[in-house]
Amino acid sequence: MKTALNLATLFFLTFFLQSCNLLSAAGVSSQGQPTKEVKNELTSTTANSAVNIDHSQWDKLLKKYVNSQGMVNYKGFKKDEAKLDEYLQMLSEKNPTDDWSVQELLAYYINLYNAATVKLIVENYPVKSIKDIDGAWTKGRVAVGDKMLSLGGIENGILRKMNEPRIHFAINCASISCPKLLDEAYTATKINEQLERATKEFINSNKNDISASNTKVSSIFDWYAKDYKVNGKQDVIGFINKYSNTKINPGATLSYKNYNWELNEQK
């Protein structure tokens, strides 16, 4: 009897683990949301997706309340909170599925993260720092279908699984040291160009002090070091050198700047 029970248990565990592997291969993230990896070079297109999401409402809000430096007019967003809510509601109802292209998924989740972050600040405004908000990245903040996703879940459970390190320069954590909030919505038609521009601009900004041998860079390159690869291998310096106007010696030792979590608010 005990042998039969053990065999049944073993069979169940084998079936369960195989099922998990199948789910992973199909691209289901740890948040239960479908995701896809970027293969080779990302292109900007809407031709290979079952849906094309309209991010124009978010685009209008960004153009109205974010300046060219990425600083945000949160007072203005608060006055227009109903429109922000409408956009988030639209995203909630457009629950991603496996027939979305990687371009549509990237644009969707980047915009979702950024809009949900603005919503979080607006809900708690006035606030000096996002870190003053309890569970800013860990609590469920935004509904997608029948799930409540946290900001950390969107970043770590979905976007980081897509094999596209440039997402770190597109998502904004409402802080001075963050890569700036772009004053336009990300879209599948421009996603590669937008990510390329955001990455190059951040790396060459004053948020990094880059020289050949004495380089101090953003803590983002420390926290997410394993995401930055060249030819499939982790290489933070090699990744930076792809975009930096000043090249770092390959054998140089990086140091990291203190992160300023003060709110990225227009003064």
C-alpha positions as MATLAB code, in Angstrom:
seq = 'MKTALNLATLFFLTFFLQSCNLLSAAGVSSQGQPTKEVKNELTSTTANSAVNIDHSQWDKLLKKYVNSQGMVNYKGFKKDEAKLDEYLQMLSEKNPTDDWSVQELLAYYINLYNAATVKLIVENYPVKSIKDIDGAWTKGRVAVGDKMLSLGGIENGILRKMNEPRIHFAINCASISCPKLLDEAYTATKINEQLERATKEFINSNKNDISASNTKVSSIFDWYAKDYKVNGKQDVIGFINKYSNTKINPGATLSYKNYNWELNEQK';
ca = [
       0.000    0.000    0.000;
       2.804    2.389    0.984;
       4.704    1.578   -2.225;
       1.635    2.301   -4.335;
       1.104    5.596   -2.485;
       4.722    6.615   -3.026;
       4.454    5.790   -6.732;
       1.277    7.837   -7.006;
       2.964   10.761   -5.235;
       5.988   10.495   -7.517;
       3.742   10.432  -10.595;
       1.881   13.535   -9.391;
       5.090   15.460   -8.684;
       6.520   14.496  -12.080;
       3.329   15.619  -13.831;
       3.248   18.850  -11.799;
       6.854   19.752  -12.592;
       6.377   18.966  -16.269;
       3.306   21.211  -16.293;
       5.312   24.031  -14.717;
       8.004   23.618  -17.370;
       5.390   23.729  -20.120;
       3.960   26.920  -18.684;
       7.409   28.463  -18.515;
       8.167   27.477  -22.093;
       4.903   29.020  -23.209;
       5.982   32.305  -21.676;
       3.811   32.622  -18.587;
       5.513   34.971  -16.139;
       5.645   34.673  -12.371;
       2.733   37.105  -12.281;
       0.580   34.709  -14.284;
       0.752   37.068  -17.261;
       1.905   35.984  -20.736;
       5.267   37.356  -21.751;
       7.756   36.848  -24.573;
      11.501   37.207  -24.942;
      13.066   39.564  -27.419;
      14.951   37.436  -29.935;
      17.900   38.916  -31.813;
      17.242   42.599  -32.634;
      13.992   44.248  -31.623;
      12.121   45.927  -34.466;
       9.289   48.422  -34.268;
       6.125   47.041  -35.835;
       2.454   46.343  -35.258;
       2.163   43.851  -38.103;
       2.791   40.697  -36.083;
       0.254   41.162  -33.288;
      -3.366   40.141  -32.861;
      -4.072   43.495  -31.210;
      -2.781   47.057  -31.433;
      -3.332   48.972  -28.208;
      -4.196   52.667  -28.388;
      -2.025   54.552  -25.881;
      -3.034   58.011  -27.145;
      -4.760   59.066  -23.918;
      -1.614   58.382  -21.908;
       0.425   60.147  -24.584;
      -1.704   63.294  -24.236;
      -1.318   63.309  -20.450;
       2.451   62.880  -20.696;
       2.794   65.696  -23.209;
       0.709   67.923  -20.946;
       2.343   67.183  -17.582;
       5.922   65.979  -18.259;
       8.641   68.308  -19.501;
      11.626   67.520  -21.713;
      13.785   66.840  -18.640;
      11.322   64.198  -17.465;
      10.119   66.225  -14.494;
       6.469   65.745  -13.637;
       3.653   68.161  -12.799;
       1.878   65.943  -10.259;
      -0.545   68.737   -9.327;
      -1.695   68.784  -12.936;
      -2.009   64.998  -13.007;
      -4.121   65.198   -9.857;
      -6.537   67.591  -11.571;
      -6.725   65.183  -14.518;
      -6.886   62.057  -12.367;
     -10.143   60.940  -13.999;
      -8.416   60.696  -17.394;
      -5.523   58.800  -15.832;
      -8.035   56.404  -14.280;
      -9.748   55.945  -17.648;
      -6.458   54.968  -19.237;
      -5.608   52.500  -16.469;
      -9.110   51.048  -16.733;
      -8.629   50.566  -20.471;
      -5.353   48.722  -19.837;
      -7.077   46.585  -17.216;
      -9.686   45.509  -19.746;
      -7.051   44.744  -22.423;
      -5.652   41.717  -20.633;
      -2.579   40.520  -22.609;
      -2.734   37.115  -24.284;
      -0.218   34.884  -26.066;
      -1.120   36.268  -29.491;
       0.207   39.725  -28.613;
       3.557   40.547  -30.193;
       6.624   41.204  -28.070;
       6.438   44.844  -29.229;
       2.861   45.259  -27.984;
       3.703   43.523  -24.697;
       6.707   45.759  -24.050;
       4.771   48.955  -24.783;
       1.808   47.773  -22.709;
       3.787   46.842  -19.592;
       6.113   49.864  -19.711;
       3.151   52.234  -19.997;
       1.260   50.275  -17.339;
       4.171   50.571  -14.910;
       4.661   54.281  -15.532;
       0.958   55.181  -15.393;
       0.462   53.118  -12.227;
       3.450   54.856  -10.628;
       2.026   58.295  -11.432;
      -1.331   57.142  -10.037;
       0.381   55.991   -6.824;
       2.017   59.402   -6.348;
      -1.214   61.252   -7.157;
      -3.139   59.157   -4.627;
      -0.612   60.023   -1.911;
       0.159   63.593   -2.993;
       1.752   65.630   -1.532;
       4.635   63.256   -0.799;
       8.386   63.844   -0.749;
       9.440   60.416   -1.970;
       7.854   57.251   -3.294;
       9.751   55.439   -0.536;
       7.515   57.195    1.998;
       4.548   55.212    0.641;
       3.941   51.906    2.388;
       4.447   48.920    0.092;
       5.066   51.112   -2.947;
       6.492   48.236   -4.988;
       5.069   45.215   -3.179;
       1.342   45.857   -2.799;
      -1.089   45.140   -5.618;
      -1.608   48.495   -7.321;
      -3.174   47.953  -10.719;
      -5.763   45.529  -12.019;
      -5.082   43.547  -15.177;
      -7.947   41.247  -15.944;
      -8.787   39.507  -12.672;
      -5.319   40.040  -11.127;
      -3.888   42.845   -9.021;
      -0.282   43.481  -10.027;
       2.341   45.232   -7.937;
       4.920   47.565   -9.451;
       7.664   45.148   -8.421;
       5.729   42.322  -10.022;
       5.439   44.170  -13.333;
       9.145   44.991  -13.335;
      10.676   41.780  -11.990;
       8.010   39.216  -12.810;
       7.199   40.406  -16.315;
       9.437   43.023  -17.950;
      12.773   41.609  -16.781;
      11.795   38.228  -18.203;
      11.546   39.671  -21.699;
      15.300   39.716  -22.384;
      15.299   43.451  -23.059;
      17.632   45.297  -20.631;
      16.699   48.695  -22.041;
      13.409   48.499  -20.110;
      15.375   49.736  -17.086;
      15.722   53.120  -18.803;
      12.057   53.286  -19.814;
      10.291   52.614  -16.521;
      10.261   55.482  -14.062;
      10.138   55.210  -10.274;
       9.088   58.830   -9.664;
      12.522   59.789   -8.317;
      15.316   62.196   -9.262;
      17.884   59.467   -9.928;
      15.542   57.360  -12.058;
      15.743   57.377  -15.825;
      13.423   60.156  -16.871;
       9.751   59.668  -17.622;
       9.449   60.063  -21.380;
       7.011   62.774  -22.451;
       5.312   60.380  -24.850;
       3.734   56.944  -24.601;
       5.649   53.869  -25.696;
       4.090   52.221  -28.742;
       4.811   49.106  -30.789;
       5.368   51.302  -33.858;
       8.294   53.107  -32.185;
       9.342   50.795  -29.345;
      12.894   50.052  -30.509;
      13.713   53.677  -31.305;
      12.192   54.833  -28.004;
      14.144   52.298  -25.937;
      17.339   53.127  -27.809;
      16.887   56.850  -27.225;
      16.004   56.424  -23.541;
      19.046   54.212  -22.931;
      21.531   56.447  -24.723;
      20.179   59.579  -23.083;
      20.329   58.101  -19.585;
      23.841   56.693  -19.940;
      25.189   60.020  -21.230;
      23.339   62.110  -18.636;
      24.734   63.509  -15.383;
      23.264   60.496  -13.590;
      26.527   58.784  -14.552;
      30.106   60.091  -14.354;
      31.886   58.196  -17.098;
      35.589   58.251  -17.914;
      38.034   55.691  -19.258;
      39.232   54.393  -15.896;
      37.457   56.241  -13.082;
      33.753   55.708  -13.643;
      30.893   56.176  -11.212;
      27.559   55.047  -12.584;
      23.959   54.817  -11.462;
      23.111   52.134   -8.907;
      20.781   50.716  -11.572;
      23.881   49.084  -13.085;
      24.608   47.438   -9.736;
      21.065   46.327   -8.844;
      20.362   44.797  -12.252;
      23.915   43.866  -13.292;
      22.966   40.406  -14.541;
      20.539   41.930  -17.072;
      23.254   43.806  -18.989;
      24.830   41.452  -21.484;
      27.012   41.543  -24.569;
      27.034   38.470  -26.821;
      24.989   36.585  -24.259;
      27.380   37.166  -21.342;
      27.011   39.566  -18.421;
      29.087   42.631  -19.266;
      28.002   45.892  -17.657;
      30.920   47.899  -19.043;
      30.438   46.451  -22.517;
      26.744   47.333  -22.406;
      27.451   50.906  -21.282;
      30.110   51.308  -23.984;
      27.526   50.522  -26.675;
      25.782   53.787  -25.794;
      28.320   55.993  -24.025;
      30.045   58.857  -25.799;
      33.063   58.164  -23.573;
      34.316   54.577  -23.567;
      35.266   52.795  -20.345;
      38.360   50.589  -20.287;
      37.169   46.946  -20.217;
      39.199   46.192  -17.079;
      38.047   49.266  -15.151;
      36.311   48.919  -11.793;
      32.923   50.578  -11.532;
      31.696   52.446   -8.488;
      28.111   53.491   -7.932;
      26.414   56.790   -7.177;
      24.075   57.266   -4.255;
      20.460   57.102   -5.397;
      18.355   60.216   -4.905;
      14.796   59.100   -4.092;
      13.419   62.651   -3.933;
      10.235   63.074   -5.976;
      10.826   64.004   -9.640;
       8.441   66.934   -9.416;
       8.473   70.110  -11.468;
       9.307   73.079   -9.254;
];
